[in-house]
């Protein structure tokens, strides 16, 4: 499921799947300091945009990501 919403001056995108999931903490520690086109790339791009990125996953419980970005219409 993918959802986009705009409330006041914040754009929020969420993605959720019910796939196999993975150990997110283990993945983060294994890929610490690596940059790329995967989840690390998503995080670095969110940082550039000053967006709030949250990811959740567990083995057997799918994956969830939320990205919230403040929009300033005057810029």
Secondary structure, 3 states (H helix, E strand, C coil): CEEEEEECCEEEEEEEECCCCCCHHHHHHHCCCCCCCCHHHHHHHHHHCCCEEEEEECCCCCEEEEEEEECCCCC
